[in-house]
Amino acid sequence: MTDKKLNDLEDLENLPGFKRGNPTYFENEVIDHLISITLELGAELWVIKDRLAHVEEILSEENKLTLDALDTGKPSALLQEKLDEERKKIIKRIYGRLYSKYGGEEVEEQSAI
C-alpha cells in the first residue's frame, strides 16, 4: 500500500464517485441508480414511520389530533429513544444488504447511523 495522499494521485479524476453532481461508483450506472432509488425510498419510509409513531402518541395521550400539534410538537423522550433504536435496526437490515459480501448485516453501529 502506498503512503500517497489523495491529492498526490495522478489519476484522481478516475476514482469512483469523483464526478460531482452525478457520481458513478460502478461500471454499470444502472446499479448506481438502483442504489440511489433504494436510499431515497428508505428515507421516505422512515419519515412516514416516524410521523405515524408521533400521530399514534398524540392520539393515545390527547385522544384528538390537530395538524398544529403534529407539526409543532415533538415525540416524547421515550418514543424518540424507541424510534432511534428502530431506525438503527432498519438501516442495518436494509442497507447492510448492500454490503452483505463484506459482513454488512453483522456490522455494529457506525457513526453514519
The first five atom37 places (N, CA, C, CB, O) and aatype in JSON, in Angstrom:
{
  "aatype": [12, 16, 3, 11, 11, 10, 2, 3, 10, 6, 3, 10, 6, 2, 10, 14, 7, 13, 11, 1, 7, 2, 14, 16, 18, 13, 6, 2, 6, 19, 9, 3, 8, 10, 9, 15, 9, 16, 10, 6, 10, 7, 0, 6, 10, 17, 19, 9, 11, 3, 1, 10, 0, 8, 19, 6, 6, 9, 10, 15, 6, 6, 2, 11, 10, 16, 10, 3, 0, 10, 3, 16, 7, 11, 14, 15, 0, 10, 10, 5, 6, 11, 10, 3, 6, 6, 1, 11, 11, 9, 9, 11, 1, 9, 18, 7, 1, 10, 18, 15, 11, 18, 7, 7, 6, 6, 19, 6, 6, 5, 15, 0, 9],
  "atom_mask": [
    [1, 1, 1, 1, 1],
    [1, 1, 1, 1, 1],
    [1, 1, 1, 1, 1],
    [1, 1, 1, 1, 1],
    [1, 1, 1, 1, 1],
    [1, 1, 1, 1, 1],
    [1, 1, 1, 1, 1],
    [1, 1, 1, 1, 1],
    [1, 1, 1, 1, 1],
    [1, 1, 1, 1, 1],
    [1, 1, 1, 1, 1],
    [1, 1, 1, 1, 1],
    [1, 1, 1, 1, 1],
    [1, 1, 1, 1, 1],
    [1, 1, 1, 1, 1],
    [1, 1, 1, 1, 1],
    [1, 1, 1, 0, 1],
    [1, 1, 1, 1, 1],
    [1, 1, 1, 1, 1],
    [1, 1, 1, 1, 1],
    [1, 1, 1, 0, 1],
    [1, 1, 1, 1, 1],
    [1, 1, 1, 1, 1],
    [1, 1, 1, 1, 1],
    [1, 1, 1, 1, 1],
    [1, 1, 1, 1, 1],
    [1, 1, 1, 1, 1],
    [1, 1, 1, 1, 1],
    [1, 1, 1, 1, 1],
    [1, 1, 1, 1, 1],
    [1, 1, 1, 1, 1],
    [1, 1, 1, 1, 1],
    [1, 1, 1, 1, 1],
    [1, 1, 1, 1, 1],
    [1, 1, 1, 1, 1],
    [1, 1, 1, 1, 1],
    [1, 1, 1, 1, 1],
    [1, 1, 1, 1, 1],
    [1, 1, 1, 1, 1],
    [1, 1, 1, 1, 1],
    [1, 1, 1, 1, 1],
    [1, 1, 1, 0, 1],
    [1, 1, 1, 1, 1],
    [1, 1, 1, 1, 1],
    [1, 1, 1, 1, 1],
    [1, 1, 1, 1, 1],
    [1, 1, 1, 1, 1],
    [1, 1, 1, 1, 1],
    [1, 1, 1, 1, 1],
    [1, 1, 1, 1, 1],
    [1, 1, 1, 1, 1],
    [1, 1, 1, 1, 1],
    [1, 1, 1, 1, 1],
    [1, 1, 1, 1, 1],
    [1, 1, 1, 1, 1],
    [1, 1, 1, 1, 1],
    [1, 1, 1, 1, 1],
    [1, 1, 1, 1, 1],
    [1, 1, 1, 1, 1],
    [1, 1, 1, 1, 1],
    [1, 1, 1, 1, 1],
    [1, 1, 1, 1, 1],
    [1, 1, 1, 1, 1],
    [1, 1, 1, 1, 1],
    [1, 1, 1, 1, 1],
    [1, 1, 1, 1, 1],
    [1, 1, 1, 1, 1],
    [1, 1, 1, 1, 1],
    [1, 1, 1, 1, 1],
    [1, 1, 1, 1, 1],
    [1, 1, 1, 1, 1],
    [1, 1, 1, 1, 1],
    [1, 1, 1, 0, 1],
    [1, 1, 1, 1, 1],
    [1, 1, 1, 1, 1],
    [1, 1, 1, 1, 1],
    [1, 1, 1, 1, 1],
    [1, 1, 1, 1, 1],
    [1, 1, 1, 1, 1],
    [1, 1, 1, 1, 1],
    [1, 1, 1, 1, 1],
    [1, 1, 1, 1, 1],
    [1, 1, 1, 1, 1],
    [1, 1, 1, 1, 1],
    [1, 1, 1, 1, 1],
    [1, 1, 1, 1, 1],
    [1, 1, 1, 1, 1],
    [1, 1, 1, 1, 1],
    [1, 1, 1, 1, 1],
    [1, 1, 1, 1, 1],
    [1, 1, 1, 1, 1],
    [1, 1, 1, 1, 1],
    [1, 1, 1, 1, 1],
    [1, 1, 1, 1, 1],
    [1, 1, 1, 1, 1],
    [1, 1, 1, 0, 1],
    [1, 1, 1, 1, 1],
    [1, 1, 1, 1, 1],
    [1, 1, 1, 1, 1],
    [1, 1, 1, 1, 1],
    [1, 1, 1, 1, 1],
    [1, 1, 1, 1, 1],
    [1, 1, 1, 0, 1],
    [1, 1, 1, 0, 1],
    [1, 1, 1, 1, 1],
    [1, 1, 1, 1, 1],
    [1, 1, 1, 1, 1],
    [1, 1, 1, 1, 1],
    [1, 1, 1, 1, 1],
    [1, 1, 1, 1, 1],
    [1, 1, 1, 1, 1],
    [1, 1, 1, 1, 1],
    [1, 1, 1, 1, 1]
  ],
  "atom_positions": [
    [[0.84, -1.19, 0.0], [0.0, 0.0, 0.0], [0.88, 1.24, 0.0], [-0.96, 0.0, 1.22], [1.92, 1.27, 0.66]],
    [[0.48, 2.23, -0.72], [1.27, 3.45, -0.85], [0.86, 4.49, 0.19], [1.11, 4.04, -2.26], [-0.27, 4.49, 0.67]],
    [[1.8, 5.37, 0.54], [1.54, 6.42, 1.51], [1.15, 7.73, 0.84], [2.76, 6.64, 2.37], [1.11, 8.77, 1.5]],
    [[0.86, 7.72, -0.46], [0.49, 8.94, -1.17], [-0.8, 9.52, -0.61], [0.35, 8.68, -2.67], [-1.72, 8.78, -0.26]],
    [[-0.85, 10.82, -0.53], [-2.09, 11.49, -0.15], [-3.01, 11.51, -1.36], [-1.82, 12.93, 0.39], [-2.54, 11.42, -2.5]],
    [[-4.3, 11.64, -1.12], [-5.27, 11.64, -2.21], [-4.95, 12.72, -3.23], [-6.68, 11.83, -1.67], [-5.11, 12.5, -4.43]],
    [[-4.5, 13.88, -2.79], [-4.19, 14.98, -3.71], [-2.98, 14.68, -4.58], [-3.95, 16.26, -2.92], [-2.81, 15.29, -5.63]],
    [[-2.13, 13.75, -4.15], [-0.93, 13.42, -4.9], [-1.19, 12.41, -6.01], [0.12, 12.89, -3.96], [-0.31, 12.17, -6.84]],
    [[-2.36, 11.81, -6.05], [-2.64, 10.8, -7.07], [-2.7, 11.45, -8.44], [-3.96, 10.08, -6.76], [-3.34, 12.49, -8.63]],
    [[-2.04, 10.83, -9.38], [-2.01, 11.37, -10.74], [-3.36, 11.25, -11.43], [-0.95, 10.67, -11.56], [-3.72, 12.11, -12.23]],
    [[-4.11, 10.2, -11.13], [-5.33, 9.91, -11.87], [-6.57, 10.09, -11.0], [-5.28, 8.48, -12.43], [-7.46, 9.24, -10.99]],
    [[-6.63, 11.17, -10.28], [-7.71, 11.44, -9.34], [-9.08, 11.42, -10.02], [-7.49, 12.79, -8.68], [-10.05, 10.94, -9.43]],
    [[-9.16, 11.92, -11.24], [-10.45, 12.01, -11.94], [-11.07, 10.65, -12.22], [-10.27, 12.75, -13.24], [-12.27, 10.57, -12.45]],
    [[-10.28, 9.59, -12.19], [-10.8, 8.25, -12.48], [-11.25, 7.49, -11.24], [-9.75, 7.45, -13.2], [-11.69, 6.35, -11.34]],
    [[-11.14, 8.1, -10.07], [-11.63, 7.45, -8.86], [-13.15, 7.34, -8.91], [-11.18, 8.21, -7.59], [-13.81, 8.27, -9.36]],
    [[-13.71, 6.22, -8.45], [-15.17, 6.09, -8.42], [-15.79, 7.21, -7.6], [-15.58, 4.73, -7.85], [-15.35, 7.5, -6.49]],
    [[-16.82, 7.84, -8.16], [-17.54, 8.88, -7.45], [-16.91, 10.25, -7.53], [0.0, 0.0, 0.0], [-17.4, 11.18, -6.9]],
    [[-15.82, 10.41, -8.29], [-15.13, 11.69, -8.36], [-16.01, 12.78, -8.96], [-13.85, 11.55, -9.17], [-16.03, 13.91, -8.48]],
    [[-16.74, 12.44, -10.02], [-17.54, 13.43, -10.74], [-18.65, 13.97, -9.84], [-18.15, 12.8, -12.02], [-19.45, 13.21, -9.29]],
    [[-18.69, 15.3, -9.68], [-19.7, 15.93, -8.84], [-21.05, 15.95, -9.54], [-19.28, 17.36, -8.46], [-21.12, 15.97, -10.77]],
    [[-22.11, 15.95, -8.75], [-23.46, 16.07, -9.29], [-24.1, 14.74, -9.58], [0.0, 0.0, 0.0], [-25.24, 14.5, -9.16]],
    [[-23.43, 13.88, -10.28], [-23.98, 12.57, -10.62], [-22.83, 11.55, -10.64], [-24.73, 12.61, -12.0], [-22.46, 11.04, -11.7]],
    [[-22.28, 11.27, -9.46], [-21.12, 10.39, -9.43], [-21.47, 8.96, -9.85], [-20.51, 10.38, -8.04], [-22.59, 8.5, -9.65]],
    [[-20.51, 8.29, -10.42], [-20.66, 6.89, -10.81], [-19.67, 6.08, -10.0], [-20.44, 6.69, -12.35], [-18.47, 6.36, -10.01]],
    [[-20.16, 5.07, -9.31], [-19.32, 4.22, -8.48], [-19.1, 2.85, -9.09], [-19.93, 4.08, -7.11], [-18.1, 2.19, -8.81]],
    [[-20.04, 2.4, -9.93], [-19.97, 1.08, -10.52], [-19.87, 1.2, -12.04], [-21.19, 0.23, -10.13], [-20.28, 2.21, -12.62]],
    [[-19.32, 0.17, -12.67], [-19.18, 0.2, -14.12], [-20.53, 0.36, -14.8], [-18.5, -1.08, -14.61], [-20.65, 1.08, -15.79]],
    [[-21.54, -0.29, -14.28], [-22.88, -0.19, -14.84], [-23.64, 0.87, -14.04], [-23.64, -1.58, -14.79], [-23.97, 0.67, -12.87]],
    [[-23.91, 2.01, -14.68], [-24.54, 3.12, -13.95], [-25.95, 2.79, -13.46], [-24.6, 4.34, -14.83], [-26.47, 3.48, -12.59]],
    [[-26.57, 1.76, -14.01], [-27.89, 1.34, -13.53], [-27.81, 0.93, -12.06], [-28.44, 0.18, -14.39], [-28.73, 1.17, -11.29]],
    [[-26.71, 0.3, -11.68], [-26.53, -0.09, -10.28], [-26.5, 1.15, -9.39], [-25.22, -0.92, -10.1], [-27.11, 1.15, -8.32]],
    [[-25.8, 2.2, -9.82], [-25.78, 3.45, -9.06], [-27.19, 4.01, -8.91], [-24.86, 4.49, -9.74], [-27.57, 4.47, -7.83]],
    [[-27.95, 3.98, -9.99], [-29.32, 4.5, -9.94], [-30.19, 3.67, -9.0], [-29.93, 4.52, -11.35], [-31.0, 4.22, -8.25]],
    [[-30.03, 2.36, -9.04], [-30.81, 1.5, -8.14], [-30.46, 1.75, -6.68], [-30.59, 0.03, -8.49], [-31.34, 1.73, -5.82]],
    [[-29.19, 1.97, -6.4], [-28.78, 2.27, -5.02], [-29.36, 3.62, -4.6], [-27.24, 2.28, -4.89], [-29.83, 3.76, -3.47]],
    [[-29.34, 4.61, -5.49], [-29.93, 5.92, -5.18], [-31.41, 5.8, -4.9], [-29.69, 6.91, -6.32], [-31.93, 6.41, -3.96]],
    [[-32.1, 5.02, -5.71], [-33.54, 4.8, -5.51], [-33.78, 4.15, -4.16], [-34.13, 3.93, -6.65], [-34.68, 4.55, -3.42]],
    [[-32.99, 3.14, -3.83], [-33.12, 2.45, -2.56], [-32.91, 3.4, -1.39], [-32.13, 1.29, -2.47], [-33.66, 3.36, -0.41]],
    [[-31.91, 4.25, -1.48], [-31.65, 5.22, -0.41], [-32.8, 6.2, -0.26], [-30.35, 5.98, -0.69], [-33.21, 6.51, 0.86]],
    [[-33.33, 6.7, -1.38], [-34.46, 7.64, -1.33], [-35.71, 6.99, -0.76], [-34.75, 8.19, -2.74], [-36.4, 7.6, 0.05]],
    [[-36.01, 5.77, -1.18], [-37.18, 5.08, -0.66], [-37.05, 4.79, 0.83], [-37.41, 3.78, -1.42], [-38.02, 4.89, 1.58]],
    [[-35.85, 4.43, 1.26], [-35.61, 4.21, 2.68], [-35.83, 5.47, 3.49], [0.0, 0.0, 0.0], [-36.41, 5.41, 4.58]],
    [[-35.37, 6.6, 2.98], [-35.56, 7.88, 3.68], [-37.04, 8.23, 3.77], [-34.79, 9.01, 2.96], [-37.52, 8.65, 4.82]],
    [[-37.76, 8.05, 2.67], [-39.2, 8.35, 2.68], [-39.95, 7.42, 3.62], [-39.78, 8.23, 1.26], [-40.85, 7.85, 4.34]],
    [[-39.58, 6.15, 3.62], [-40.21, 5.19, 4.52], [-40.0, 5.61, 5.97], [-39.65, 3.77, 4.29], [-40.92, 5.55, 6.77]],
    [[-38.79, 6.03, 6.29], [-38.53, 6.41, 7.67], [-39.33, 7.64, 8.09], [-37.05, 6.66, 7.87], [-39.82, 7.69, 9.21]],
    [[-39.45, 8.61, 7.21], [-40.25, 9.81, 7.52], [-41.68, 9.41, 7.85], [-40.23, 10.82, 6.33], [-42.26, 9.91, 8.81]],
    [[-42.24, 8.5, 7.07], [-43.62, 8.05, 7.31], [-43.73, 7.3, 8.63], [-44.09, 7.15, 6.15], [-44.65, 7.54, 9.41]],
    [[-42.79, 6.39, 8.9], [-42.83, 5.63, 10.15], [-42.69, 6.56, 11.36], [-41.72, 4.57, 10.17], [-43.4, 6.4, 12.36]],
    [[-41.79, 7.51, 11.27], [-41.56, 8.46, 12.36], [-42.82, 9.29, 12.63], [-40.37, 9.37, 12.04], [-43.25, 9.45, 13.77]],
    [[-43.4, 9.81, 11.55], [-44.6, 10.65, 11.69], [-45.79, 9.84, 12.21], [-44.96, 11.3, 10.35], [-46.55, 10.33, 13.05]],
    [[-45.95, 8.63, 11.73], [-47.04, 7.78, 12.2], [-46.9, 7.47, 13.69], [-47.08, 6.47, 11.4], [-47.89, 7.49, 14.42]],
    [[-45.69, 7.21, 14.13], [-45.48, 6.96, 15.56], [-45.85, 8.18, 16.39], [-44.01, 6.57, 15.83], [-46.43, 8.06, 17.47]],
    [[-45.52, 9.36, 15.88], [-45.86, 10.6, 16.58], [-47.38, 10.8, 16.6], [-45.17, 11.82, 15.92], [-47.94, 11.21, 17.62]],
    [[-48.04, 10.52, 15.49], [-49.51, 10.61, 15.43], [-50.13, 9.68, 16.47], [-50.03, 10.25, 14.0], [-51.03, 10.08, 17.21]],
    [[-49.65, 8.44, 16.51], [-50.19, 7.48, 17.47], [-49.98, 7.94, 18.91], [-49.54, 6.12, 17.26], [-50.86, 7.76, 19.75]],
    [[-48.83, 8.52, 19.19], [-48.56, 9.01, 20.55], [-49.51, 10.14, 20.91], [-47.1, 9.47, 20.68], [-50.06, 10.16, 22.01]],
    [[-49.7, 11.09, 20.01], [-50.61, 12.22, 20.28], [-52.02, 11.71, 20.52], [-50.59, 13.23, 19.11], [-52.69, 12.13, 21.46]],
    [[-52.47, 10.8, 19.66], [-53.83, 10.27, 19.82], [-53.99, 9.51, 21.12], [-54.17, 9.36, 18.65], [-55.04, 9.6, 21.76]],
    [[-52.99, 8.76, 21.52], [-53.11, 7.99, 22.76], [-53.1, 8.88, 24.0], [-51.98, 6.96, 22.86], [-53.7, 8.55, 25.01]],
    [[-52.41, 10.02, 23.91], [-52.34, 10.92, 25.06], [-53.49, 11.91, 25.11], [-51.04, 11.67, 25.03], [-54.03, 12.18, 26.19]],
    [[-53.87, 12.45, 23.95], [-54.86, 13.53, 23.92], [-56.21, 13.11, 23.37], [-54.33, 14.67, 23.12], [-57.18, 13.86, 23.47]],
    [[-56.27, 11.94, 22.78], [-57.49, 11.41, 22.18], [-58.03, 12.3, 21.06], [-58.55, 11.24, 23.25], [-59.19, 12.17, 20.66]],
    [[-57.2, 13.19, 20.55], [-57.55, 14.0, 19.37], [-56.25, 14.44, 18.71], [-58.43, 15.24, 19.77], [-55.19, 14.45, 19.33]],
    [[-56.36, 14.79, 17.46], [-55.17, 15.17, 16.71], [-55.43, 16.44, 15.95], [-54.75, 14.05, 15.75], [-56.45, 16.58, 15.27]],
    [[-54.51, 17.39, 16.06], [-54.56, 18.6, 15.25], [-53.26, 18.68, 14.46], [-54.77, 19.88, 16.13], [-52.23, 18.19, 14.91]],
    [[-53.33, 19.3, 13.28], [-52.12, 19.45, 12.49], [-51.08, 20.28, 13.22], [-52.46, 20.08, 11.14], [-49.88, 20.04, 13.1]],
    [[-51.54, 21.27, 13.98], [-50.61, 22.1, 14.73], [-49.83, 21.27, 15.76], [-51.36, 23.24, 15.43], [-48.62, 21.41, 15.91]],
    [[-50.55, 20.39, 16.47], [-49.89, 19.54, 17.46], [-48.88, 18.61, 16.79], [-50.93, 18.71, 18.24], [-47.82, 18.34, 17.35]],
    [[-49.22, 18.14, 15.61], [-48.32, 17.25, 14.89], [-47.11, 18.0, 14.32], [-49.07, 16.54, 13.76], [-45.98, 17.52, 14.4]],
    [[-47.36, 19.17, 13.75], [-46.29, 19.92, 13.11], [-45.34, 20.61, 14.09], [-46.89, 20.94, 12.19], [-44.15, 20.72, 13.82]],
    [[-45.87, 21.07, 15.21], [-45.03, 21.81, 16.15], [-44.55, 20.96, 17.32], [-45.77, 23.0, 16.67], [-43.57, 21.31, 17.98]],
    [[-45.23, 19.87, 17.59], [-44.86, 19.02, 18.71], [-43.71, 18.11, 18.39], [0.0, 0.0, 0.0], [-43.31, 17.97, 17.23]],
    [[-43.17, 17.5, 19.41], [-42.08, 16.54, 19.25], [-42.45, 15.27, 19.99], [-40.73, 17.12, 19.79], [-43.19, 15.31, 20.98]],
    [[-41.95, 14.14, 19.51], [-42.2, 12.9, 20.24], [-41.61, 12.99, 21.65], [-41.6, 11.69, 19.49], [-40.64, 13.7, 21.89]],
    [[-42.21, 12.25, 22.56], [-41.67, 12.21, 23.92], [-40.26, 11.61, 23.89], [-42.59, 11.38, 24.86], [-39.86, 10.97, 22.92]],
    [[-39.53, 11.82, 24.96], [-38.16, 11.3, 25.04], [-38.16, 9.78, 24.92], [-37.49, 11.72, 26.36], [-37.28, 9.2, 24.28]],
    [[-39.15, 9.12, 25.53], [-39.25, 7.66, 25.47], [-39.5, 7.19, 24.04], [-40.36, 7.16, 26.41], [-38.86, 6.26, 23.57]],
    [[-40.45, 7.85, 23.36], [-40.73, 7.49, 21.97], [-39.53, 7.78, 21.09], [-41.97, 8.24, 21.46], [-39.22, 6.98, 20.21]],
    [[-38.86, 8.9, 21.3], [-37.7, 9.24, 20.48], [-36.6, 8.21, 20.63], [-37.18, 10.62, 20.84], [-35.94, 7.85, 19.66]],
    [[-36.4, 7.74, 21.85], [-35.4, 6.71, 22.1], [-35.77, 5.42, 21.35], [-35.26, 6.43, 23.62], [-34.91, 4.77, 20.75]],
    [[-37.05, 5.06, 21.4], [-37.52, 3.88, 20.7], [-37.35, 4.03, 19.18], [-39.0, 3.61, 21.04], [-36.92, 3.1, 18.51]],
    [[-37.67, 5.21, 18.66], [-37.53, 5.47, 17.23], [-36.06, 5.43, 16.8], [-38.13, 6.83, 16.88], [-35.75, 4.91, 15.73]],
    [[-35.18, 5.96, 17.63], [-33.76, 5.93, 17.31], [-33.25, 4.49, 17.18], [-32.95, 6.68, 18.38], [-32.5, 4.17, 16.26]],
    [[-33.67, 3.64, 18.1], [-33.27, 2.23, 18.05], [-33.87, 1.53, 16.83], [-33.69, 1.5, 19.34], [-33.19, 0.75, 16.16]],
    [[-35.12, 1.81, 16.55], [-35.78, 1.19, 15.39], [-35.11, 1.65, 14.09], [-37.28, 1.54, 15.37], [-34.95, 0.85, 13.17]],
    [[-34.73, 2.92, 14.02], [-34.06, 3.45, 12.82], [-32.73, 2.73, 12.6], [-33.83, 4.98, 12.96], [-32.4, 2.38, 11.47]],
    [[-31.98, 2.52, 13.66], [-30.71, 1.81, 13.54], [-30.91, 0.38, 13.02], [-29.99, 1.77, 14.9], [-30.14, -0.1, 12.19]],
    [[-31.96, -0.28, 13.51], [-32.25, -1.64, 13.06], [-32.64, -1.67, 11.59], [-33.36, -2.26, 13.91], [-32.23, -2.56, 10.85]],
    [[-33.44, -0.7, 11.17], [-33.86, -0.64, 9.77], [-32.67, -0.37, 8.87], [-34.94, 0.44, 9.57], [-32.52, -1.0, 7.82]],
    [[-31.82, 0.56, 9.27], [-30.63, 0.87, 8.47], [-29.76, -0.38, 8.33], [-29.82, 2.02, 9.12], [-29.29, -0.7, 7.24]],
    [[-29.56, -1.06, 9.41], [-28.73, -2.27, 9.39], [-29.37, -3.35, 8.52], [-28.52, -2.8, 10.82], [-28.69, -4.0, 7.73]],
    [[-30.68, -3.52, 8.66], [-31.38, -4.58, 7.93], [-31.43, -4.29, 6.42], [-32.79, -4.75, 8.47], [-31.16, -5.18, 5.62]],
    [[-31.77, -3.07, 6.05], [-31.94, -2.74, 4.64], [-30.6, -2.46, 3.97], [-32.86, -1.53, 4.48], [-30.25, -3.09, 2.97]],
    [[-29.84, -1.52, 4.52], [-28.62, -1.09, 3.86], [-27.45, -2.04, 4.11], [-28.25, 0.29, 4.31], [-26.48, -2.05, 3.34]],
    [[-27.53, -2.82, 5.16], [-26.49, -3.82, 5.4], [-26.41, -4.83, 4.27], [0.0, 0.0, 0.0], [-25.35, -5.4, 4.02]],
    [[-27.53, -5.06, 3.6], [-27.55, -6.0, 2.47], [-26.71, -5.5, 1.31], [-28.98, -6.23, 2.01], [-26.23, -6.3, 0.51]],
    [[-26.54, -4.18, 1.2], [-25.7, -3.65, 0.13], [-24.25, -4.11, 0.3], [-25.76, -2.12, 0.11], [-23.5, -4.2, -0.67]],
    [[-23.88, -4.4, 1.54], [-22.52, -4.8, 1.84], [-22.46, -6.19, 2.47], [-21.86, -3.79, 2.76], [-21.53, -6.49, 3.21]],
    [[-23.45, -7.03, 2.18], [-23.5, -8.35, 2.8], [-22.28, -9.19, 2.46], [-24.76, -9.07, 2.38], [-21.87, -10.04, 3.25]],
    [[-21.7, -8.96, 1.3], [-20.49, -9.68, 0.9], [-19.37, -9.42, 1.9], [-20.05, -9.26, -0.51], [-18.49, -10.26, 2.09]],
    [[-19.41, -8.25, 2.54], [-18.37, -7.85, 3.49], [-18.85, -7.93, 4.93], [-17.9, -6.45, 3.18], [-18.2, -7.39, 5.83]],
    [[-19.98, -8.59, 5.16], [-20.5, -8.72, 6.51], [-21.31, -7.52, 6.97], [0.0, 0.0, 0.0], [-21.45, -7.3, 8.18]],
    [[-21.84, -6.74, 6.05], [-22.58, -5.52, 6.38], [-23.79, -5.73, 7.27], [0.0, 0.0, 0.0], [-24.15, -4.84, 8.03]],
    [[-24.41, -6.91, 7.18], [-25.58, -7.18, 8.01], [-25.21, -7.44, 9.46], [-26.35, -8.36, 7.45], [-26.05, -7.35, 10.35]],
    [[-23.95, -7.76, 9.7], [-23.49, -8.05, 11.07], [-22.69, -6.92, 11.68], [-22.66, -9.31, 11.07], [-22.33, -6.99, 12.86]],
    [[-22.41, -5.88, 10.92], [-21.59, -4.78, 11.41], [-22.29, -4.06, 12.54], [-21.26, -3.79, 10.27], [-23.51, -3.85, 12.52]],
    [[-21.51, -3.69, 13.53], [-22.06, -2.91, 14.64], [-22.3, -1.48, 14.2], [-21.12, -2.95, 15.87], [-21.81, -1.06, 13.15]],
    [[-23.04, -0.73, 14.99], [-23.4, 0.64, 14.67], [-22.17, 1.46, 14.32], [-24.14, 1.28, 15.84], [-21.14, 1.39, 15.0]],
    [[-22.28, 2.24, 13.26], [-21.2, 3.11, 12.82], [-21.64, 4.55, 12.99], [-20.81, 2.83, 11.35], [-22.81, 4.82, 13.25]],
    [[-20.71, 5.47, 12.84], [-21.02, 6.89, 13.04], [-22.01, 7.41, 12.01], [-19.76, 7.71, 12.98], [-22.7, 8.38, 12.28]],
    [[-22.09, 6.79, 10.83], [-23.03, 7.24, 9.81], [-24.47, 6.98, 10.22], [-22.74, 6.55, 8.49], [-25.38, 7.61, 9.7]],
    [[-24.68, 6.06, 11.13], [-26.03, 5.75, 11.58], [-26.38, 6.78, 12.58], [-26.16, 4.33, 12.16], [-27.49, 6.75, 13.13]]
  ]
}
